[in-house]
Amino acid sequence: MTDQLRARFLRPFLEMSRQRIGRCQALIRQSRPDPGAAAKEMHAMAGEAALIGFEDVARLAREVEATARTWAGGDATGSTTITLILAALEAALDALAR
């Protein structure tokens, strides 16, 4: 069943995930960053990825989510860490697209 889900939903998943990453990047780069909203974007992405069996993508999205929540709580390194994880997430999506 997972292979059928992947085949059916890969393209829409990739498109939506790239949109989520773009929104997340915008949320952390704006003049008043919103790590809480970024965490919500990544929470949704992690759930979608896990649902169709993309565990590596789900894991990375959860890392961004957790880091964003820590940042919202006052961790000053959050923005830099999120940027690095988002780059790894983009690379994972590129690998799925091949």
Stockholm file with secondary structure:
# STOCKHOLM 1.0

chainA/1-98         MTDQLRARFLRPFLEMSRQRIGRCQALIRQSRPDPGAAAKEMHAMAGEAALIGFEDVARLAREVEATARTWAGGDATGSTTITLILAALEAALDALAR
#=GR chainA/1-98 SS CHHHHHHHHHHHHHHHHHHHHHHHHHHHHSSSCCHHHHHHHHHHHHHHHHHTTCHHHHHHHHHHHHHHHHHHTTCTTHHHHHHHHHHHHHHHHHHHHC
#=GC SS_cons        CHHHHHHHHHHHHHHHHHHHHHHHHHHHHSSSCCHHHHHHHHHHHHHHHHHTTCHHHHHHHHHHHHHHHHHHTTCTTHHHHHHHHHHHHHHHHHHHHC
//
